[in-house]
Amino acid sequence: MALLLEAGRSASARAPAVAARWFDAALRLLPNDDAEREVDVRVELASALRSLGRLDACRTALLEAAARLPADAVARRVELVARCAAVEHWQGRHDEARKRLSQAWEELPDRGTADAVALRVELAVDALYVNDFERCVEMGSAALETARTLEDSGLVAMVAAALSLGEAASMLIDDARRHHAEAVAALERVDDDELAPRLETLYYLGWAENYLEHYDDAHAHAERGVAIARATGEGRLLVPLMLLRAYPLEMQGRLTEAREICDTAVEIARVSENRHLLFWALFELAFALYYQGEFDASIAAAEESAQVGGRMVGGTMPSAGGGPGWALATSLFELGDVERASALMQELGGPGMRNWVPIERPFNWENLVFVELARGDLGAADRMAKEAEDAASSTDLRLSTALAARSRAAVELARGEPAAAVAHAEASIAAADAIGAGLHAAFSRTLLGRALSANGERDRAITELREADGALSDSGSLRMRDEARRELRRLGARYEVRGPATPDAAGVASLTGREREISELVTDRLTNGEIAARLFLSKKTVESHIRNAFHKLGVSSRVEVARVIERADASAGAGVSSGAPGRAWSGAG
């Protein structure tokens, strides 16, 4: 039994599946009256199962461990309850987690320990699920104060990141920025091995950065989290960390990458048989498809998400507004089902859209503005544009400004005030450009082109619409690109046709990030099965990517793939750019 435990502990950091087998075997050898060691082994088993993403089994092991504790082991019981509640949140069992946490908090004898900090963080995160931002900030602030006294950089980083997220979501932007900086500074003192058990830190931090409009930083922290998850076998947060990357990529107009990440996350969730992760991955895919203009596919993904999760909203953190409902409503609207879209938006948002996270409300108001304009209710559209402007005026965040200004531009254009619409559209573009939100800048530029045309400024309208056309083509937002082109045709102007006939549409430069990553592994002589295991994919998906790579590279064998990739790497090493991401990019989503 000692040998099995030693083997399990040696394997846990890099091979949690092996460790779980050893711990399970050790449990079978333990005598029934050795309760203390049984608790310890079950906790170690739970940790390995959590790393594998086997959350049901992890939760069971933690509950069994807690049940075997003596009555006076209050501190240890609190520790296990906090771990169990964290698992339940990632399963979508929020009500059970909330009850468990509240009871543990009331029983906690000493609130100045690391375990107390962990419990407070879980209580803060739990509050986000129900939009109780005051409680989130209260618990997070107290947890951070205690964490600082313990001089544990990893703990400080985790708490400060979670607190920054709660503050950003509730529009306490100055506080969120201050705690974000503290989290980043603490994180610099923590290496990847220390961070692996607290990968939530990168998830909280990345979402705080999304809300604070640090898109490149959010992307980088998500990539680091994915790399750690894969290197250490910490599979429990692999899908959430991958999905974290979709939002900044969408804002930046990198829709092909966002779509690819969401597709992969959906497949991993299906393989893992975690219904909550599948619910989550599907509605994120629905949003990616919506931005690409594939509205029928977006509706299908949203409807499957609702069926899997049993609901239209909720179930994810940080956004209590998360869920398939809004993606479904916006896609229905784009396909012309205005009344159904309107009814669903009102149902999901509640009175005054108060069901939604404060920082996300400008998105909701803008959608409602366009719904009311389509219904011909200019007065309602004007009131909702005012709500968006009021929400944006309470902060200096640029995306809120961009969305509110675009809403106002649409209203002014509809009421026959094109000059005012031009001014607001220009303000929207400037705000989006300032933070690198290229997709929203392109959306606003299309509206600017329409406003300029209505204002009699044909030449300038054509210039703006052509720029929007190019940006939307590059981003992969094809339905919005087609709208820009319709406006150009109406003005009697040509547009640049962009399609697969360009020189970069073949060869190494044409490979997607995933195709290049798999081609690199083919070059390293890995089999399809080994690649699938390395990247958490199915063999079928690996085979599909390899077929695509064959086609783009103009080859018919794995040996030829290796030769092409090796030549590209050699050229890059000689100072000749291959135009494609290098090996440092591999391992990211």
N, C-alpha and C positions, 0 to 999 in steps of 0.2 A: 504493500500500500504506500509506503514511503517513496518507493521508486516511481510509482505511478504519479504521485503528487509532484515529485521533483520534475518528472518528464512534462507534466502538464504546465507547470510554472515556467519551464524553459521554453515551451512552445507557444505560450499565450501571446507574446508580443508580435510574433511573425506568422504563426500558424494556428489561429484560434480553433479551426475545425479539429485539428489533431489534439489540441489542449482539451477541448470539450470531451473527446472520447476518453482521454486519460482520466479526467476528473469524474466522468460518469462511471468508469470502471472502479475508481477508488471508492466512490460512494457505495458500490455494491459490496465492497469488502469491509466497510466500517461496521463495527458492532452496534447494535441498536441503542446501547446505553451510552455511547460516546457522542452526546448531543453537541458539545462544544466544537469538536472537530467537524461534525456533520454540518453545522452552520457555516463554518469557514469554507469547507469544500463546496457547498451549494452556492455560496457567494462567488467563489472563483469560477464555478461552472456557469453561473449567470453572466459573469463578465465576458466569458468566451462566447456564450450564446448571443449576447448583445452585440459583440463585434461582428458576428456572422449575420446579424439582422434577423435572427430567429427570436422575435420579440415575445411571442406567446410563451415559448419555452423559458425564456429569460424571466418573464414575469412570474411564472409558476415557481421557478427555482428560488426567486427572491421571497415570495410569499411563504414557501415551505421553510426557508431559512428563518424568517421572522417568527413563524409559528413555533419554532424549536428553541427560541430564546427564553431564558428564565424571566420571571416577572420583573426583577429589579434591573434588567439590562435595558434601561430606557434609552440611553444615548445610542446604543447599537441599533435598537429598533427604529429610532428616528432616522439613522443613516440608511437603513434598508428601505424604509418607507419613502424617503426622498428618491432613492434610486428607482424604486418600483413606480412611483408617480411619473418620473421622467420617461420611463418606458411606456407607461399608459398614455401619456400625451402623444408620443410618436406613433402609438397605435390608433389614436383618435378616441380613446376612452376617457374623455375629459371630465365627465361627471364623477367617475370613480376616482380619478386622480385628485380632483378638488376635495372630495370628502376625506380621502386618505391624508392629504397634506394638512388640511385644517385640524384634523384630530391630532396629528403628530405635533403640530405647532403648539397646541394647547398643552400637550404632555411634556414638552421640551423643558428639561430642568436647567440647562445652561445655554444661554443664547449668545455666548461669546466664542464659540468653537468653530472650526472649519465645517463641521457637520451642520451647525446652525446656519452658517452662511449658505451652504448648498441648499438647505431647505428653504431659506428665504428667497433664493434665486428662483427655485421652482414655484414658489408662491407668486413671485413677481411675473414670471412667464405665464403662469396659470391665469393671472388677471387679464392678460392680453387677449385670451380666448373669448372673454366676455366684455371686452372694451372697457374694463375698469382701470383706466389709466392712472387715476389717483392712487389706487392701491398698488399698482405696478411700480410706480415711482417711489412710493413710501417704502415698500419692501426692498426694492433695489437699492435705495439710498442707505437704508440701515445695514444691508448686507455689505455694501462697499465700505462703509465706515469700519465694520468689524474686520473685513478682509485686509484692510490697510494695516491694522494693528498686528495681524498675524504674519506680515512680511512675506507673503507667499505670492510671487509675481504671477504665477499661473492662475491663482484664485482671483487676484485683483483684475487680471485681464478679462476673465470670464464675467465677473460681476459688472465691471465697467461697461463691457460690450452689451450685456443684457439691459443695463440701465439706459445706455445711450439709445438703444433700439426703442424702448418704451417711451422715452422722452421725444424722440424724433416722430414716432407714430402719433403722439398726442400734441405735436406742434410746439413743444418746448425746445426750440431749435438751438438756442445758445447753450442751454444745459447739455443737450445731446452732443453738441460739438466739443464741449469741454471734456465730457466723459469718454467720447470717442478718442480724443487725443490721449487720455490717460490709458485707455485700453491698448492703443497702438504702442505706446511707450513700454508698457508692461510686457506686451507680447514680444518685444525685441529681446527680452531677457529669458525667453522660454524656447527651448529647442523642440524639434518635432516629436521626439520620444516623450517628452513631458506633456506635450499638447495632446497627444493621441487620446488619452482617457477623457479629455475635456474638449472634444472637437466642436461641441456646441458653441464654444467661444468664437470660432471663425464664422459659424452660421449667424449668430447674433450680430457680430461685427459687420459681416457682409450686408445684412439687411439694413442695419443702421446706415451704412455707407450708400446703399441704394436710395434710401430716403433723403440722405444728406447730399445726394447728387455727386458722389465720388464713384462714378461708374467703373473706372479702371481699377481703383482700389478694391471695390467689391468683387470684381472679376478675379483679381489676383489672389485675394484671400480665399475665394471659393476654390480656385485651382490648387492652392496650397492644401486646403482641406481634403480635396479629392485625392491628391497625391499621397497624403498621409493615410487616408482611409485605405487606399490600395496597397501601400507599402506595409502597413501594420495589420491588415485584415479587419480594420474597424468598419465593417460594412453597414452598421446601423444608420449612419448619416450620409452614406454615399449618395442616395437619391436626393434628399433635401439639399445637399451641397451642390449637386449638379443643377438642380432646378433654380437655385439661387442665382446662377449665372444667366439664366434666360432673360430676366428682367433688364439688367444693364445692356445686354446685347440687343434686345428689342429697342430700348431707348436710343441706342447708338445707330440703329439701322442695320445691324448685322443679323438679319432674319434667318438666313440659311443656317448659320451656326446655332442660333437659338432653336430653330426647328429640329436640327440634328440632335442637340442635347435632349430636348423633350422626347423625341422618338426613342432615344436610347434609355432614358429614365423610365418610360412606359414599359419597355421590354424587360428591364431589370426588375421592375415592380411586379410584372406578370410572373417572371421566373421565381421571385421570392415568395409569391403568394401572399403578400401583405396588401390587404384590400385598402387600407388607409393610404399607403404610398401610391397605389394604383389610382385611387380617387384623385389624389393630389397631382400626380404626373399627368393624368389625362386632362385635367382642367388647365394646367399650364400649357400643355400641347394645344388645347383649344384656343388659348390666347395667341400663341405663336402663329397658328393657322389663320386666325382673324387678322393679325397684322399683315400677313402675306396676301390676304384677300381671298383665301380659300374658305369661303363661308359655309358651304355645305359640309366640308370636312370638319370645320370648327364645330358646327352644330352636332355632328355625329360624335366627336370626342367629348363635348360637353354633356351630351345626353348619356353616354356610357359612364362618364364620371358620376353623374347624378344617380345612375342606377347602381353603380358599385358602392358609392358612399351613402346612398339613401337620403341625400339632401342636396339642396342647391347652394347652400352657403356654409361657412364655418369649417372647422376641423383642421385648420393649419395655423401656424404661428409664423410671422407676427400678425398677419392680416385676418381679423375676424370676418372681413368681407371676402376672404378667399373662398373659392368654390366655383362651380361651373356656371352658376346663374347669370353672372354679368357677361361672361363670354357668349353664352347662349343668346342673351337679350340683344347684344350689340350685333351679332351675326344675323339674327332674325331681322333687325332693322335694316341692315345693309342689303338684305334680299327682298326688302319691300314690305315685310309684315310689320308695319309700324304700330298697329294697335296692340298686337301681342307683345311686341318688344316693350312698348310703353307700360303695359300692365305688369309685366314681369319686373321691370326696373322699379316701379313704384312699390311692388310687393317686397322686393329685396331690400330696398333702401329704407322703407318705413317713412314716417313723417319727417320731412326736411332732410332726408338722407342721413338721419342720425344713427342708423345702424352701422354706418361705415366708419372706418378709421379716419380720423380728421385729416391726416395728410393726404389721403387718397380721394377726398371728396371733390377736388377740382376735376378729376377724371369723370366722376359720376355726373356732376353738373353739366359738363360739356356734352356728354352723351344725351342728357335730357334736353339740352338746348336744341340739338339737331332733331330730336324726336318731335319737339313742339313746333319747330319750323316746318317739318314735313307734314304735320297735322294742320298747319296754317294758323296756329295760335301764337301770333307775334308777341302778345302781351305776356303769355306764360314763358316764352323763350327769353324775353327781356328780363323777367324776374329771376330766372335761373342763371342767366349770365351775370346778374348782379350778385347772386349768391357765390358764384365762382370768383368774382372780383373781390368780394368781402373775405373769402377764405384765403385768397392769394395775398391780400394786403396785410394780413397778420404776420407775415414772414417775409424774409428776403430770398426765399428759395426761388430759383429761376423757372423750374418746370411748372410750378403752380401759376407763375406769371404768364408763361407761354400758353398754358391751357386756357386761362381766364381771358387773355387778350384775343385768342383765336375764337373763343365763344362770343365775345363782344363783336369781333369783326364780322362773324356770320350774321349776327342780329342786325348790325348796321347795314350790311349789304342787302338783307331781306327787306328792310324798311325803306330802301331807296336812298341810302346815304353812302355812296361808294367812296367818297373822299375820306370819311371817318373810318370806313372799313379798311382802307389802305393803311391808314396810320396804325390801327390796332393790329393788323396782320404783320406789319413791319416790326412792331414791338414784340410780337410773338416769336418771330424768326430770330430777332436779336437775343431774346432770353434763352431760346433753345440752343442757339449756336454757342452761347457763352458757357454751357456745360457739356457740350459735345452730344446733345440729344439730336442727332442727325435726322432720325426718322420724323420727329415732330417738327423740326425746321422745314423738312420737305413737305409735310402735310400743310403747314402754314403758308409755304411758298405757293402751293397750288391755289389756295384761297386768295392769296395776294394777287396772283395772276388774274383771277376772275374779277376781283375788285378793281384792278387797274383797267381791265377791259371795259367794265361798266362805267368807269370814270373817263373813258375816252382816251386812255393812254395805251394805244394798241402796241406800239413798238416795245415799250417797257414790259407790257403784259406778256408778249411773246418771249422776251428775254428771261423773265422769271419762270414762265411755264417750262421753257426748255431746260432751265437749271433744275427745276423740280422733277422733270421727266428723267433726267440723268441720274439724280440722286435716288429716286424711287426705283429705277431700273437696277442700279447698283445694290440697293438694299434688299431687293427681292419683293417689294410691296407692289405687286403687279396690278391689282385692281385700282389702287390710287394712281399708279403710273398711267393706266388707261384713261382715268379721269382727266389728268393733265393733257394727255394727247387729244382727247375729245375737244378740250378747250382750244388747243392749237389748231385743230382742223376747222373749228368754228371760226377762228380768226384767219383762216386761209393760209396758215403757216405750216411748214414742214417740221418734222421732229426726227432726231437721229434714231435709226433703227439699231437696237442692241440685241444681239442674239448669239447663238452658238457658233456663228461663222467667224468669230474673232480669233486671232492667233493664240490667245491664252486659253482657249476652250479645250485644248488637248495638251498632253504632256504632264509632267510633274506639277507644274503651276496650276493645273486645273483640278487637282485632287482636293477634296474637302479635308478638313482636319482629321476626321475619323479615317478616311481612306488613306491618307498619308501615314497616319499612325499604324494602321494595319499593314501597310506596305513595308514600313520600317521593320515590323516584327516578322514579316515574311522574309525580308532580307536577313534577319537574324536567325533564320532557319527554323522558326517555330511552326508547329503544325496548326491546323485550324482549331483543333481542340485546345491546344495550349494557349492560343491567342484568345479564344473565347473565355477560358478560365482567367487569364491575365486581366481582361477588360470587362469582366462581368457581363458578357454577352452570350447569346446562343450561337451554336455553330451555324445555324441558318443565316443569321445576320452577318456573321463573319464572311460566309460564302458570298452573300449578296454584295458586300463591300469589295471583296476581291474581284468579283465579276465586273463591277463598275470600274475598278482600277485597271483591269485588263483592257477594257474598252478605251478608257481615256489615255492610257499609255501606249495603246496599239500593240499589245503583246498577247501571247497565248499560253504562257507558262509562268510558274512561280520563279523559275530561274531567270527568265527575262525581266520580271518585275525587279528582282534583286539587282540585276545589272543596271537597269535604268536608275534605280534609287542610289546605287553606289556611285554612278557617274555624276548624278546631281549633287551628292554629298561632296564628291571630289572637287567639282566645279566651285561649290560654295566655299570649300576650304582653301581654294586657290584665289579667292576674292571675287568669284563670279557668282552673282546671285541666281538661285534657281527659281526665285519667285514664290517659293512655298515655305511653309513653316518647317523648322528643323526639329531635331530630336528633343530639344528642350520643351517643345510644345506638347509632345506626347505625354499621355497620362492625364491630360486635362479632359474632363467630361467627354 
